Amino acid sequence: MNLAKWEPFKELESVSDRLSRLFSRTRTNGDEAVQLADWSPTTDVTETNEEYLIKAELPEVKREDVKISIEEGVLTFQGERKQEKEEKGKKFHRIERSYGSFLRSFTLPTEVDASKIRAEFKDGLLNLHLPKSEKAKTKVIDVKVS
């Protein structure tokens, strides 16, 4: 028989996280209730002279379960990761991955050309390319010394 060290503070943190998620799923905004996402995908945002790039990890999410929209200068992607259905004879000992709906929103910088935004989705990675407008790109000017 293997013994595992009990870490009460780790258990307390887990319970606290679960309670926070449970009670923060719906918030009131004036008279209407706003439904919040069940989880939030990890995201990197990088910038070059030509574009901004948003990379979001969406493992086990199907391409058709992701919706991308732009409204009033805000880029939003949302969708759902479905939980594996319980099968007879299969016991789950631990479930740590998050399931359910997700939503991420980013305010677009003014120099982004919204009409040229493109998305790629492959192997659970969503890449959103946000090209800068021509006038916003950095130009190098050669200065000649005489």
C-alpha positions in Angstrom: 0.0 0.0 0.0 1.4 3.4 -1.0 0.9 6.3 1.3 0.4 9.8 0.0 1.2 12.9 2.0 -1.9 14.9 2.8 -1.6 18.6 2.0 -4.6 20.3 3.6 -3.8 23.8 2.2 -3.7 22.3 -1.3 -7.2 20.8 -0.7 -8.4 24.1 0.7 -7.2 25.9 -2.4 -9.0 23.4 -4.7 -12.3 23.9 -2.8 -11.8 27.6 -2.9 -11.3 27.6 -6.7 -14.4 25.4 -7.2 -16.5 27.7 -5.0 -15.2 30.8 -6.8 -16.1 29.3 -10.2 -19.5 28.2 -8.9 -20.5 31.6 -7.6 -19.0 33.7 -10.3 -20.7 32.1 -13.4 -23.4 34.7 -13.5 -23.1 38.4 -12.7 -25.7 41.1 -12.7 -25.2 44.0 -15.0 -27.9 46.5 -14.2 -31.2 44.6 -14.7 -29.8 41.8 -16.8 -27.8 38.7 -15.8 -24.6 38.1 -17.8 -23.5 34.5 -18.2 -19.8 34.0 -17.8 -17.5 31.4 -19.3 -16.7 28.1 -17.5 -13.0 28.4 -18.3 -10.6 30.6 -20.1 -8.0 29.3 -22.7 -4.4 30.3 -22.2 -3.4 32.9 -24.7 -0.2 34.6 -26.0 -0.2 38.0 -27.8 2.9 39.0 -29.8 3.6 41.9 -32.1 5.8 42.5 -35.1 6.1 45.5 -37.4 3.5 43.8 -39.7 0.9 42.4 -37.3 -0.3 41.3 -33.9 -0.6 37.6 -33.3 -3.0 36.0 -30.8 -2.3 32.3 -30.1 -4.9 30.5 -28.0 -4.6 26.9 -26.8 -7.9 25.0 -27.4 -7.1 21.3 -26.9 -9.8 18.9 -27.8 -12.0 21.7 -29.2 -13.4 21.1 -32.7 -13.0 23.9 -35.3 -16.8 24.1 -35.7 -17.2 24.7 -32.0 -15.3 28.0 -32.2 -16.9 31.3 -33.1 -14.9 34.5 -33.8 -16.5 37.9 -34.1 -15.5 41.6 -34.1 -17.9 44.1 -32.7 -17.2 47.8 -31.9 -13.4 47.3 -32.0 -13.5 44.2 -29.8 -12.3 40.8 -31.1 -14.0 37.9 -29.4 -13.6 34.2 -29.7 -15.8 31.7 -27.9 -16.9 28.1 -28.0 -17.2 25.0 -25.9 -15.0 22.0 -24.9 -17.2 19.1 -24.3 -16.5 16.7 -21.5 -16.0 13.0 -22.2 -19.2 11.1 -21.5 -19.0 8.6 -18.6 -18.8 5.1 -19.9 -19.8 1.9 -18.0 -16.9 0.2 -16.4 -14.8 3.4 -16.4 -14.0 5.2 -13.2 -12.7 8.8 -13.1 -10.2 9.2 -10.3 -9.3 12.8 -11.0 -10.7 15.5 -13.4 -8.5 18.6 -13.5 -9.1 19.9 -17.0 -11.8 22.5 -17.5 -14.8 21.8 -19.7 -17.8 23.9 -20.9 -18.0 27.2 -22.6 -15.1 29.6 -23.0 -14.9 33.2 -24.1 -11.9 35.6 -24.6 -12.2 39.2 -25.8 -9.5 41.7 -26.8 -9.8 45.4 -27.6 -8.2 45.9 -31.0 -5.5 48.5 -31.2 -6.4 51.4 -33.6 -3.6 50.5 -36.1 -5.2 47.0 -36.8 -6.8 46.7 -40.2 -9.9 44.7 -39.1 -10.9 43.9 -42.7 -7.7 41.8 -43.1 -7.9 39.7 -39.9 -7.5 36.0 -40.5 -7.7 32.9 -38.3 -6.0 29.5 -38.5 -7.0 26.5 -36.4 -4.8 23.4 -36.3 -4.0 20.8 -33.7 -5.8 22.6 -30.9 -4.1 26.0 -31.5 -6.0 29.0 -32.7 -3.9 31.7 -34.4 -5.5 35.0 -35.0 -3.5 37.3 -37.3 -4.2 41.0 -36.8 -2.4 42.9 -39.6 -1.5 46.5 -39.0 -2.6 49.1 -41.5 0.0 50.4 -44.0 0.2 53.8 -42.4 0.9 52.2 -38.9 3.9 50.1 -40.0 7.3 51.3 -39.0 9.4 52.6 -41.9 13.1 52.8 -41.9 14.7 55.8 -43.5 18.3 55.8 -44.5 20.2 58.9 -43.5 23.2 59.7 -45.7 26.1 61.5 -44.1 28.0 63.9 -46.4 
